[in-house]
Amino acid sequence: MALNKILLVDDSEPFNYLSKAVLADNKVTCVINEALNGQEALDYLEREETCPDVILLDLNMPVMDGFDFLEEYAKREKCHAHTKIFVLTSSNRAEDKDRAVKNKFVMGYFDKPLSYFHIKEIQTFFEE
């Protein structure tokens, strides 16, 4: 299984820019889309024919935060079998990490910014 499509869900455009740069620097060549909050991400998932392979999800966002996104995502089965979600956040609250990693859709929890080591961990889910 190849890594073909990533959805960045973060209200910080500078962090989205940085994440795309880190992915490019690490030779991750795939389609990268952005949503600035959880609601935009849900709307994106509804309208796209193919699900992203990976969602990089921030927790603290306006309109709909990462936890609310995960609750709504659980109600929609469209991408469950295909998409891997990784939390990428600046939240340093232990309770946020505990809550996130207990979610059955979350495959990993990373502190911002995205790094080479995060990318390597994500890629292990897509090795053939």
C-alpha positions in Angstrom: 0.0 0.0 0.0 1.5 3.3 -1.0 1.1 6.7 0.6 -0.7 8.7 -2.1 -2.8 11.4 -0.3 -2.5 13.3 3.0 -5.0 15.7 4.6 -3.5 18.3 6.9 -6.1 19.5 9.4 -4.8 22.5 11.2 -5.9 26.1 11.6 -2.3 27.3 11.4 -1.4 28.0 7.8 2.3 28.5 8.8 2.3 25.0 10.3 0.6 23.6 7.2 3.3 25.2 5.1 6.1 23.9 7.3 4.5 20.4 7.3 4.4 20.4 3.5 8.0 21.6 3.3 9.1 18.8 5.7 7.3 16.2 3.7 8.9 17.4 0.5 12.3 17.5 2.1 11.8 13.9 3.1 10.9 12.9 -0.4 7.2 12.3 0.4 5.6 12.9 -3.0 1.9 12.7 -2.8 -1.2 14.9 -3.0 -1.4 17.1 0.1 -4.7 18.9 0.9 -5.5 21.2 3.8 -8.5 21.8 6.0 -8.4 24.7 8.6 -10.7 23.0 11.1 -12.5 19.7 11.8 -15.6 20.8 9.9 -13.7 21.6 6.8 -12.0 18.2 7.1 -15.4 16.4 7.3 -16.7 18.4 4.4 -13.6 17.4 2.4 -14.1 13.7 3.2 -17.7 13.9 2.1 -17.0 15.5 -1.2 -13.9 13.6 -2.2 -14.2 10.2 -4.0 -11.0 8.8 -2.6 -10.1 9.0 1.1 -6.7 10.3 2.2 -4.2 7.7 3.3 -3.3 9.9 6.3 -4.9 12.6 8.2 -2.5 14.8 10.3 -4.9 16.3 12.9 -4.4 19.2 15.2 -6.4 19.2 18.4 -6.9 22.9 19.1 -8.8 24.6 16.3 -11.7 27.0 16.0 -15.1 25.9 14.6 -14.5 22.2 15.3 -11.5 21.0 17.2 -9.7 17.7 16.7 -11.7 15.8 19.4 -15.0 16.9 17.9 -13.7 15.8 14.5 -12.9 12.4 15.8 -16.4 12.0 17.3 -18.0 13.0 14.0 -15.6 10.9 12.0 -16.5 7.8 14.0 -20.2 8.2 12.8 -19.2 8.1 9.2 -17.8 4.9 7.9 -16.6 6.1 4.5 -12.9 6.2 5.2 -12.5 4.0 8.3 -11.0 1.0 6.5 -8.4 3.1 4.6 -7.4 6.2 6.4 -4.8 6.4 9.2 -5.1 9.4 11.6 -2.1 10.9 13.4 -2.5 13.7 15.9 0.1 16.4 15.2 -0.4 19.1 17.9 1.3 21.6 20.1 -0.9 20.6 23.1 1.3 19.5 25.9 -1.6 18.5 28.2 -1.3 14.9 29.4 -5.0 14.5 29.4 -5.2 15.5 25.7 -2.6 12.9 24.8 -4.3 10.2 26.8 -7.7 10.9 25.3 -6.2 11.0 21.8 -4.3 7.8 21.9 -7.3 5.9 23.4 -9.3 6.8 20.2 -9.4 3.7 18.0 -8.8 5.8 14.9 -5.6 7.5 16.1 -2.5 5.6 15.1 0.0 8.0 16.6 0.4 11.2 18.6 3.2 13.7 17.6 4.3 17.0 19.0 4.6 19.8 16.5 6.4 20.4 14.2 6.3 17.5 11.9 9.7 15.8 11.7 11.7 13.2 9.9 11.0 10.7 12.7 7.3 11.3 12.5 7.3 10.7 8.8 9.3 7.5 9.2 6.7 6.2 11.8 3.8 7.1 9.5 5.5 5.4 6.6 5.7 2.1 8.5 2.0 1.8 8.0 2.5 1.9 4.2 5.4 -0.4 3.7 4.8 -3.3 1.4 
